[in-house]
Amino acid sequence: MDDLFASAPSPVDGIRTGIGGWTYAPWRGGAFYPPGLTQKRELEYASRRLTAIEINGTWYAAQKPQTYARWRAETPEGFVFSLKAPRHIAEARRLAEAAPRARAFVEGGLAELGDRLGPILWQFGPGRAFDRDDFAAFLDRLPRTLAGAPLRHVLEVRHDSFRSPDYLALARAHGLPTVFTDSPDHPSFADPTGDFVYARLMRSRETVASGYPARELDAWAARARAWARGESPPDLPYVEAPPPAAGPREVFVYFIGAGKVRNPAAAMALHARLRAPGKARKPS
């Protein structure tokens, strides 16, 4: 059994592929986790098949420092977690007033993750319209460092009012990326607003062994490579005209929801394509 934990993949040209969480019963018994693997070793196994995992549990409640420390100990060097910030902050009636809670979350043990700490995801639901003053006040107060290291924040906005040049200008002024949410249920716009890219793909199908058909995975591999080069894939939706190419960027691509049982397969299939240059179809 221990040979299952002997190696771990590395990001390809700064591109990480992953899934949401690691505890999901349908992944057991061979769908992702091999038969006989104990639940206590699932994170250890998953972190050696993927290059990142987005943690959803922190959306419901912050974890204890010793929990973050254990997650770090169970994962290999080079692996990172993204953490969803707690909903009681993101769903506060006035974001500006919730800023102290944001600092308390960050300073409540995240330093225990060390170099495993990736972006902190702030998810704002479809009921929150864009209020520039309140949003700006919240972003002004977000902590930008922890234990002497820079923090990375990313914004997921789910109300159509954020599809505006005013929002883009505000996010860019703070250097904060906006999630590209590939979903039929939420606004999807690929305008770059920060120095890394964060995509949450929500169209996997249980009827497809790799989650997505091969042609679609090829297209996402091409888009991920374009993002990593600092380019804007031409076949995605934008609020404004795509900007000129910038410098190289780190890229996070997560397979979330939809046909969840297939998401690990989709993440691994995308990683395999990224390791094999020339196989991905260019976006049209």
Contacts in CASP RR format, 6 or more apart in sequence:
PFRMAT RR
TARGET T0000
AUTHOR 0000-0000-0000
METHOD contacts of the structure
MODEL  1
MDDLFASAPSPVDGIRTGIGGWTYAPWRGGAFYPPGLTQKRELEYASRRL
TAIEINGTWYAAQKPQTYARWRAETPEGFVFSLKAPRHIAEARRLAEAAP
RARAFVEGGLAELGDRLGPILWQFGPGRAFDRDDFAAFLDRLPRTLAGAP
LRHVLEVRHDSFRSPDYLALARAHGLPTVFTDSPDHPSFADPTGDFVYAR
LMRSRETVASGYPARELDAWAARARAWARGESPPDLPYVEAPPPAAGPRE
VFVYFIGAGKVRNPAAAMALHARLRAPGKARKPS
1 37 0 8 1.000
4 34 0 8 1.000
4 37 0 8 1.000
4 45 0 8 1.000
4 48 0 8 1.000
5 41 0 8 1.000
5 44 0 8 1.000
5 45 0 8 1.000
5 48 0 8 1.000
6 48 0 8 1.000
7 48 0 8 1.000
8 47 0 8 1.000
8 48 0 8 1.000
8 76 0 8 1.000
8 78 0 8 1.000
8 79 0 8 1.000
9 48 0 8 1.000
9 49 0 8 1.000
9 50 0 8 1.000
9 51 0 8 1.000
9 271 0 8 1.000
10 51 0 8 1.000
10 78 0 8 1.000
11 51 0 8 1.000
11 78 0 8 1.000
11 250 0 8 1.000
12 271 0 8 1.000
12 274 0 8 1.000
12 275 0 8 1.000
13 225 0 8 1.000
13 228 0 8 1.000
13 248 0 8 1.000
13 274 0 8 1.000
14 228 0 8 1.000
14 248 0 8 1.000
14 250 0 8 1.000
14 251 0 8 1.000
15 224 0 8 1.000
15 225 0 8 1.000
15 227 0 8 1.000
15 228 0 8 1.000
15 250 0 8 1.000
15 251 0 8 1.000
15 253 0 8 1.000
15 274 0 8 1.000
16 51 0 8 1.000
16 52 0 8 1.000
16 80 0 8 1.000
16 250 0 8 1.000
16 251 0 8 1.000
16 252 0 8 1.000
16 253 0 8 1.000
17 50 0 8 1.000
17 51 0 8 1.000
17 52 0 8 1.000
17 253 0 8 1.000
17 254 0 8 1.000
17 255 0 8 1.000
17 267 0 8 1.000
17 268 0 8 1.000
17 270 0 8 1.000
17 271 0 8 1.000
17 274 0 8 1.000
18 50 0 8 1.000
18 51 0 8 1.000
18 52 0 8 1.000
18 53 0 8 1.000
18 54 0 8 1.000
18 252 0 8 1.000
18 253 0 8 1.000
18 254 0 8 1.000
18 255 0 8 1.000
18 263 0 8 1.000
18 267 0 8 1.000
19 46 0 8 1.000
19 50 0 8 1.000
19 53 0 8 1.000
19 54 0 8 1.000
19 254 0 8 1.000
19 255 0 8 1.000
19 256 0 8 1.000
19 263 0 8 1.000
19 264 0 8 1.000
19 267 0 8 1.000
20 53 0 8 1.000
20 54 0 8 1.000
20 55 0 8 1.000
20 56 0 8 1.000
20 254 0 8 1.000
20 255 0 8 1.000
20 256 0 8 1.000
20 257 0 8 1.000
20 263 0 8 1.000
21 53 0 8 1.000
21 54 0 8 1.000
21 55 0 8 1.000
21 56 0 8 1.000
21 57 0 8 1.000
22 42 0 8 1.000
22 43 0 8 1.000
22 46 0 8 1.000
22 47 0 8 1.000
22 53 0 8 1.000
23 39 0 8 1.000
23 42 0 8 1.000
24 260 0 8 1.000
24 261 0 8 1.000
26 260 0 8 1.000
26 261 0 8 1.000
27 33 0 8 1.000
27 42 0 8 1.000
27 261 0 8 1.000
27 264 0 8 1.000
28 37 0 8 1.000
28 39 0 8 1.000
29 35 0 8 1.000
29 36 0 8 1.000
29 37 0 8 1.000
31 261 0 8 1.000
31 264 0 8 1.000
32 46 0 8 1.000
32 49 0 8 1.000
32 261 0 8 1.000
32 264 0 8 1.000
32 265 0 8 1.000
33 42 0 8 1.000
33 45 0 8 1.000
33 46 0 8 1.000
34 45 0 8 1.000
37 45 0 8 1.000
43 53 0 8 1.000
43 71 0 8 1.000
43 74 0 8 1.000
43 75 0 8 1.000
44 74 0 8 1.000
44 75 0 8 1.000
46 53 0 8 1.000
46 264 0 8 1.000
47 53 0 8 1.000
47 74 0 8 1.000
47 75 0 8 1.000
47 76 0 8 1.000
47 79 0 8 1.000
48 76 0 8 1.000
49 264 0 8 1.000
49 268 0 8 1.000
50 79 0 8 1.000
50 264 0 8 1.000
50 267 0 8 1.000
50 268 0 8 1.000
50 271 0 8 1.000
51 78 0 8 1.000
51 79 0 8 1.000
51 80 0 8 1.000
51 271 0 8 1.000
52 79 0 8 1.000
52 80 0 8 1.000
52 81 0 8 1.000
52 82 0 8 1.000
52 118 0 8 1.000
52 252 0 8 1.000
52 254 0 8 1.000
53 79 0 8 1.000
53 81 0 8 1.000
53 82 0 8 1.000
54 81 0 8 1.000
54 82 0 8 1.000
54 83 0 8 1.000
54 84 0 8 1.000
54 121 0 8 1.000
54 200 0 8 1.000
54 254 0 8 1.000
54 256 0 8 1.000
55 81 0 8 1.000
55 82 0 8 1.000
55 83 0 8 1.000
55 84 0 8 1.000
56 84 0 8 1.000
57 63 0 8 1.000
57 84 0 8 1.000
58 83 0 8 1.000
58 84 0 8 1.000
58 85 0 8 1.000
58 86 0 8 1.000
58 105 0 8 1.000
59 84 0 8 1.000
59 85 0 8 1.000
59 86 0 8 1.000
59 87 0 8 1.000
59 123 0 8 1.000
60 86 0 8 1.000
60 87 0 8 1.000
61 86 0 8 1.000
62 86 0 8 1.000
62 105 0 8 1.000
62 108 0 8 1.000
63 109 0 8 1.000
64 109 0 8 1.000
65 108 0 8 1.000
65 109 0 8 1.000
65 112 0 8 1.000
66 112 0 8 1.000
68 109 0 8 1.000
68 110 0 8 1.000
68 112 0 8 1.000
68 113 0 8 1.000
69 112 0 8 1.000
69 113 0 8 1.000
71 81 0 8 1.000
71 113 0 8 1.000
71 116 0 8 1.000
72 112 0 8 1.000
72 113 0 8 1.000
72 114 0 8 1.000
72 116 0 8 1.000
75 81 0 8 1.000
75 116 0 8 1.000
77 115 0 8 1.000
78 115 0 8 1.000
78 116 0 8 1.000
79 116 0 8 1.000
80 115 0 8 1.000
80 116 0 8 1.000
80 117 0 8 1.000
80 118 0 8 1.000
81 113 0 8 1.000
81 116 0 8 1.000
81 117 0 8 1.000
81 118 0 8 1.000
82 118 0 8 1.000
82 119 0 8 1.000
82 120 0 8 1.000
82 121 0 8 1.000
82 154 0 8 1.000
82 198 0 8 1.000
82 252 0 8 1.000
82 254 0 8 1.000
83 110 0 8 1.000
83 117 0 8 1.000
83 118 0 8 1.000
83 119 0 8 1.000
83 120 0 8 1.000
83 121 0 8 1.000
84 121 0 8 1.000
84 123 0 8 1.000
85 102 0 8 1.000
85 105 0 8 1.000
85 120 0 8 1.000
85 121 0 8 1.000
85 122 0 8 1.000
85 123 0 8 1.000
86 101 0 8 1.000
86 105 0 8 1.000
87 123 0 8 1.000
88 98 0 8 1.000
88 101 0 8 1.000
89 98 0 8 1.000
89 101 0 8 1.000
89 102 0 8 1.000
89 105 0 8 1.000
89 122 0 8 1.000
90 122 0 8 1.000
90 123 0 8 1.000
90 124 0 8 1.000
90 125 0 8 1.000
91 125 0 8 1.000
91 128 0 8 1.000
92 98 0 8 1.000
92 101 0 8 1.000
94 134 0 8 1.000
95 134 0 8 1.000
95 135 0 8 1.000
95 137 0 8 1.000
95 138 0 8 1.000
96 134 0 8 1.000
96 137 0 8 1.000
96 138 0 8 1.000
96 141 0 8 1.000
98 138 0 8 1.000
99 137 0 8 1.000
99 138 0 8 1.000
99 141 0 8 1.000
99 142 0 8 1.000
100 141 0 8 1.000
102 138 0 8 1.000
102 141 0 8 1.000
102 142 0 8 1.000
102 143 0 8 1.000
103 141 0 8 1.000
103 143 0 8 1.000
106 120 0 8 1.000
106 143 0 8 1.000
106 146 0 8 1.000
106 151 0 8 1.000
107 143 0 8 1.000
107 146 0 8 1.000
110 117 0 8 1.000
110 120 0 8 1.000
110 146 0 8 1.000
111 117 0 8 1.000
111 146 0 8 1.000
111 147 0 8 1.000
114 147 0 8 1.000
114 149 0 8 1.000
117 146 0 8 1.000
117 151 0 8 1.000
118 152 0 8 1.000
119 152 0 8 1.000
119 153 0 8 1.000
119 154 0 8 1.000
119 177 0 8 1.000
119 196 0 8 1.000
119 198 0 8 1.000
119 252 0 8 1.000
120 151 0 8 1.000
120 152 0 8 1.000
120 153 0 8 1.000
120 154 0 8 1.000
121 154 0 8 1.000
121 156 0 8 1.000
121 179 0 8 1.000
121 198 0 8 1.000
122 153 0 8 1.000
122 154 0 8 1.000
122 155 0 8 1.000
122 156 0 8 1.000
123 156 0 8 1.000
123 158 0 8 1.000
124 155 0 8 1.000
124 156 0 8 1.000
124 157 0 8 1.000
124 158 0 8 1.000
124 159 0 8 1.000
125 157 0 8 1.000
125 158 0 8 1.000
125 159 0 8 1.000
126 158 0 8 1.000
126 159 0 8 1.000
126 186 0 8 1.000
127 158 0 8 1.000
127 159 0 8 1.000
128 157 0 8 1.000
128 158 0 8 1.000
128 159 0 8 1.000
129 159 0 8 1.000
129 161 0 8 1.000
130 157 0 8 1.000
130 159 0 8 1.000
130 161 0 8 1.000
130 162 0 8 1.000
130 164 0 8 1.000
130 166 0 8 1.000
130 167 0 8 1.000
132 166 0 8 1.000
132 167 0 8 1.000
132 170 0 8 1.000
135 167 0 8 1.000
135 170 0 8 1.000
136 170 0 8 1.000
139 170 0 8 1.000
139 171 0 8 1.000
139 174 0 8 1.000
139 176 0 8 1.000
140 174 0 8 1.000
142 151 0 8 1.000
142 153 0 8 1.000
142 174 0 8 1.000
143 151 0 8 1.000
144 150 0 8 1.000
144 151 0 8 1.000
145 151 0 8 1.000
152 196 0 8 1.000
153 176 0 8 1.000
154 176 0 8 1.000
154 177 0 8 1.000
154 178 0 8 1.000
154 179 0 8 1.000
154 196 0 8 1.000
154 198 0 8 1.000
155 171 0 8 1.000
155 176 0 8 1.000
155 177 0 8 1.000
155 178 0 8 1.000
155 179 0 8 1.000
155 193 0 8 1.000
156 178 0 8 1.000
156 179 0 8 1.000
156 181 0 8 1.000
156 200 0 8 1.000
157 167 0 8 1.000
157 178 0 8 1.000
157 179 0 8 1.000
157 187 0 8 1.000
158 181 0 8 1.000
158 186 0 8 1.000
158 187 0 8 1.000
159 187 0 8 1.000
160 187 0 8 1.000
161 167 0 8 1.000
162 178 0 8 1.000
162 187 0 8 1.000
163 187 0 8 1.000
163 189 0 8 1.000
163 239 0 8 1.000
164 239 0 8 1.000
165 239 0 8 1.000
165 240 0 8 1.000
168 178 0 8 1.000
168 191 0 8 1.000
168 193 0 8 1.000
168 239 0 8 1.000
168 240 0 8 1.000
171 177 0 8 1.000
171 178 0 8 1.000
171 193 0 8 1.000
171 194 0 8 1.000
172 193 0 8 1.000
172 194 0 8 1.000
175 193 0 8 1.000
175 194 0 8 1.000
175 195 0 8 1.000
176 193 0 8 1.000
176 194 0 8 1.000
177 192 0 8 1.000
177 193 0 8 1.000
177 194 0 8 1.000
177 195 0 8 1.000
177 196 0 8 1.000
177 197 0 8 1.000
177 198 0 8 1.000
178 189 0 8 1.000
178 191 0 8 1.000
178 193 0 8 1.000
178 194 0 8 1.000
179 198 0 8 1.000
179 199 0 8 1.000
179 200 0 8 1.000
180 188 0 8 1.000
180 189 0 8 1.000
180 190 0 8 1.000
180 197 0 8 1.000
180 198 0 8 1.000
180 199 0 8 1.000
180 200 0 8 1.000
180 236 0 8 1.000
181 187 0 8 1.000
181 188 0 8 1.000
181 199 0 8 1.000
181 200 0 8 1.000
181 202 0 8 1.000
182 188 0 8 1.000
182 199 0 8 1.000
182 200 0 8 1.000
182 201 0 8 1.000
182 202 0 8 1.000
182 203 0 8 1.000
183 200 0 8 1.000
183 202 0 8 1.000
183 203 0 8 1.000
184 202 0 8 1.000
184 203 0 8 1.000
185 202 0 8 1.000
188 236 0 8 1.000
188 237 0 8 1.000
189 236 0 8 1.000
189 237 0 8 1.000
189 238 0 8 1.000
189 239 0 8 1.000
190 232 0 8 1.000
190 233 0 8 1.000
190 236 0 8 1.000
190 237 0 8 1.000
190 238 0 8 1.000
190 242 0 8 1.000
191 238 0 8 1.000
191 239 0 8 1.000
191 240 0 8 1.000
191 242 0 8 1.000
192 230 0 8 1.000
192 232 0 8 1.000
192 243 0 8 1.000
192 246 0 8 1.000
195 249 0 8 1.000
195 250 0 8 1.000
196 249 0 8 1.000
196 250 0 8 1.000
196 251 0 8 1.000
196 252 0 8 1.000
197 227 0 8 1.000
197 228 0 8 1.000
197 249 0 8 1.000
197 250 0 8 1.000
197 251 0 8 1.000
197 252 0 8 1.000
198 251 0 8 1.000
198 252 0 8 1.000
198 254 0 8 1.000
199 224 0 8 1.000
199 227 0 8 1.000
199 251 0 8 1.000
199 252 0 8 1.000
199 253 0 8 1.000
199 254 0 8 1.000
200 254 0 8 1.000
200 256 0 8 1.000
201 212 0 8 1.000
201 220 0 8 1.000
201 253 0 8 1.000
201 254 0 8 1.000
201 255 0 8 1.000
201 256 0 8 1.000
201 266 0 8 1.000
202 256 0 8 1.000
202 257 0 8 1.000
202 258 0 8 1.000
203 212 0 8 1.000
203 216 0 8 1.000
203 258 0 8 1.000
204 211 0 8 1.000
204 212 0 8 1.000
204 255 0 8 1.000
204 257 0 8 1.000
204 258 0 8 1.000
204 259 0 8 1.000
204 260 0 8 1.000
204 262 0 8 1.000
204 263 0 8 1.000
204 266 0 8 1.000
205 211 0 8 1.000
205 212 0 8 1.000
205 258 0 8 1.000
205 259 0 8 1.000
205 262 0 8 1.000
206 259 0 8 1.000
206 261 0 8 1.000
206 262 0 8 1.000
208 262 0 8 1.000
209 262 0 8 1.000
209 265 0 8 1.000
210 217 0 8 1.000
210 262 0 8 1.000
210 265 0 8 1.000
210 266 0 8 1.000
210 269 0 8 1.000
211 255 0 8 1.000
211 259 0 8 1.000
211 262 0 8 1.000
211 263 0 8 1.000
211 265 0 8 1.000
211 266 0 8 1.000
211 269 0 8 1.000
212 220 0 8 1.000
212 266 0 8 1.000
212 269 0 8 1.000
215 281 0 8 1.000
217 266 0 8 1.000
217 269 0 8 1.000
217 270 0 8 1.000
217 273 0 8 1.000
218 273 0 8 1.000
218 279 0 8 1.000
218 280 0 8 1.000
218 281 0 8 1.000
219 235 0 8 1.000
219 280 0 8 1.000
219 281 0 8 1.000
219 283 0 8 1.000
220 253 0 8 1.000
220 270 0 8 1.000
221 270 0 8 1.000
221 273 0 8 1.000
221 274 0 8 1.000
221 279 0 8 1.000
221 280 0 8 1.000
222 233 0 8 1.000
222 280 0 8 1.000
222 281 0 8 1.000
222 282 0 8 1.000
222 283 0 8 1.000
223 233 0 8 1.000
223 235 0 8 1.000
223 236 0 8 1.000
223 283 0 8 1.000
224 251 0 8 1.000
224 253 0 8 1.000
224 270 0 8 1.000
224 274 0 8 1.000
225 274 0 8 1.000
225 280 0 8 1.000
226 232 0 8 1.000
226 233 0 8 1.000
226 283 0 8 1.000
227 233 0 8 1.000
227 249 0 8 1.000
227 251 0 8 1.000
228 248 0 8 1.000
228 249 0 8 1.000
228 250 0 8 1.000
228 251 0 8 1.000
229 245 0 8 1.000
229 247 0 8 1.000
229 248 0 8 1.000
229 249 0 8 1.000
230 245 0 8 1.000
230 246 0 8 1.000
230 247 0 8 1.000
230 248 0 8 1.000
230 249 0 8 1.000
231 245 0 8 1.000
232 238 0 8 1.000
232 242 0 8 1.000
232 243 0 8 1.000
232 245 0 8 1.000
233 283 0 8 1.000
234 242 0 8 1.000
234 283 0 8 1.000
234 284 0 8 1.000
235 283 0 8 1.000
235 284 0 8 1.000
236 283 0 8 1.000
253 267 0 8 1.000
253 270 0 8 1.000
254 267 0 8 1.000
255 263 0 8 1.000
255 264 0 8 1.000
255 266 0 8 1.000
255 267 0 8 1.000
255 270 0 8 1.000
256 263 0 8 1.000
257 263 0 8 1.000
273 279 0 8 1.000
273 280 0 8 1.000
274 280 0 8 1.000
END
